[in-house]
Amino acid sequence: MKKLIIAALLVVGMTSFAQDRKERPARADMEKLTPEQRNELMLKKMTLDLDLNAKQQEQMKQVIAEQSAKRESMRAERKANQEKNTGENFDMRTKMMDEQIAMKNKMKSILTPEQFEKWNAEKEKQQQERGDRRGGDRK
């Protein structure tokens, strides 16, 4: 009887930990924002995190706007490819990697070495969290 009670307590304890999640904004709430509002929020967050000066903020504003436009076009392209059911995954992934390389080079030219390291560490942390949410460690 003791073992049964202990086992039941363990199960209840484990499930309570399994339910504990970080609060993050719902996807529906994020989609209510206009692209300009999302860009502005991203710029403000980067300014706070990286302590950007006015010149860097202007440069980042342009970079964020470009990235946002590219992301929207890639999203539309991916949706069209899914409807057509074409197997262009390799081309799309190659294009994404090229965009990431270009973004990293732009960030190196805009940020100081300390800011770049901080930005890079935050980016890696976000990728790790994204992988954890997907249920596996992807690299």
C-alpha positions as CSV (number, residue, x, y, z in Angstrom):
1,M,0.0,0.0,0.0
2,K,2.9,2.4,0.8
3,K,4.5,1.7,-2.5
4,L,1.2,2.5,-4.3
5,I,0.9,5.8,-2.5
6,I,4.5,6.7,-3.2
7,A,4.1,5.8,-6.9
8,A,0.9,7.9,-7.1
9,L,2.7,10.9,-5.6
10,L,5.6,10.5,-8.0
11,V,3.2,10.4,-11.0
12,V,1.3,13.5,-9.7
13,G,4.6,15.3,-9.1
14,M,6.0,14.5,-12.5
15,T,2.9,15.6,-14.3
16,S,2.9,18.9,-12.5
17,F,6.5,19.6,-13.7
18,A,5.6,18.5,-17.2
19,Q,2.9,21.2,-17.3
20,D,5.2,24.0,-16.3
21,R,5.9,26.2,-19.4
22,K,7.3,29.6,-20.0
23,E,4.6,32.1,-20.9
24,R,5.0,33.5,-24.3
25,P,2.6,35.5,-26.5
26,A,0.1,33.5,-28.4
27,R,0.7,33.2,-32.1
28,A,-2.6,34.8,-32.8
29,D,-1.7,37.9,-30.8
30,M,1.6,38.2,-32.7
31,E,-0.2,38.0,-36.0
32,K,-2.4,41.0,-35.0
33,L,0.6,43.3,-35.2
34,T,1.4,45.0,-38.5
35,P,4.8,44.2,-40.0
36,E,5.9,47.8,-39.1
37,Q,4.9,47.2,-35.5
38,R,6.8,43.9,-35.4
39,N,9.9,45.6,-36.9
40,E,9.7,48.4,-34.3
41,L,9.4,46.0,-31.4
42,M,12.3,44.0,-32.7
43,L,14.4,47.1,-33.1
44,K,13.6,48.2,-29.5
45,K,14.4,44.8,-28.1
46,M,17.8,44.8,-29.9
47,T,18.5,48.4,-28.7
48,L,17.8,47.3,-25.1
49,D,19.8,44.0,-25.4
50,L,22.8,45.3,-27.4
51,D,22.8,49.0,-26.3
52,L,22.7,50.3,-29.9
53,N,23.6,53.9,-30.6
54,A,21.5,56.1,-32.9
55,K,23.5,55.3,-36.0
56,Q,23.3,51.6,-35.4
57,Q,19.6,51.9,-34.7
58,E,19.0,53.5,-38.2
59,Q,21.1,50.8,-39.8
60,M,19.3,48.0,-38.0
61,K,16.0,49.5,-38.9
62,Q,16.8,49.1,-42.5
63,V,18.2,45.6,-42.1
64,I,15.1,44.5,-40.1
65,A,12.8,45.9,-42.7
66,E,14.7,44.0,-45.5
67,Q,14.6,40.8,-43.5
68,S,10.9,41.2,-42.8
69,A,10.1,41.7,-46.5
70,K,12.3,38.7,-47.5
71,R,10.7,36.5,-44.8
72,E,7.2,37.4,-46.0
73,S,8.1,36.6,-49.6
74,M,9.8,33.3,-48.6
75,R,6.7,32.4,-46.6
76,A,4.4,33.1,-49.6
77,E,6.8,31.1,-51.9
78,R,6.8,28.2,-49.4
79,K,3.0,28.2,-49.3
80,A,2.8,28.2,-53.1
81,N,5.3,25.3,-53.2
82,Q,3.3,23.3,-50.7
83,E,0.2,23.7,-52.8
84,K,2.1,22.6,-55.9
85,N,3.8,19.8,-53.9
86,T,7.1,20.5,-55.5
87,G,10.2,19.0,-54.0
88,E,12.4,22.2,-53.9
89,N,13.4,21.8,-50.3
90,F,17.1,21.8,-51.1
91,D,16.9,25.0,-53.1
92,M,14.9,26.7,-50.3
93,R,17.2,25.6,-47.6
94,T,20.2,26.8,-49.6
95,K,18.6,30.1,-50.1
96,M,17.8,30.4,-46.4
97,M,21.4,29.6,-45.5
98,D,22.7,32.2,-48.0
99,E,20.3,34.8,-46.3
100,Q,21.7,33.8,-42.9
101,I,25.3,34.3,-44.0
102,A,24.4,37.7,-45.5
103,M,22.6,38.7,-42.3
104,K,25.6,37.7,-40.2
105,N,28.0,39.7,-42.4
106,K,25.7,42.7,-42.2
107,M,25.5,42.4,-38.4
108,K,29.3,42.2,-38.2
109,S,29.6,45.4,-40.1
110,I,27.1,47.3,-38.0
111,L,27.8,46.0,-34.5
112,T,30.9,46.3,-32.3
113,P,32.7,43.0,-31.6
114,E,31.2,42.8,-28.1
115,Q,27.7,43.5,-29.4
116,F,28.1,41.0,-32.2
117,E,29.1,38.3,-29.7
118,K,26.1,39.1,-27.5
119,W,23.8,39.0,-30.6
120,N,25.3,35.7,-31.7
121,A,24.9,34.2,-28.3
122,E,21.2,35.3,-28.1
123,K,20.6,33.9,-31.6
124,E,22.0,30.5,-30.6
125,K,20.0,30.5,-27.4
126,Q,16.8,31.1,-29.4
127,Q,17.7,28.3,-31.8
128,Q,18.2,26.0,-28.9
129,E,14.9,26.9,-27.4
130,R,13.2,26.5,-30.8
131,G,14.7,23.0,-31.0
132,D,13.5,22.1,-27.5
133,R,10.0,23.2,-28.3
134,R,10.0,21.0,-31.4
135,G,10.8,18.0,-29.3
136,G,14.4,17.4,-30.3
137,D,17.9,18.8,-30.6
138,R,18.3,19.8,-34.3
139,K,21.6,21.1,-35.6
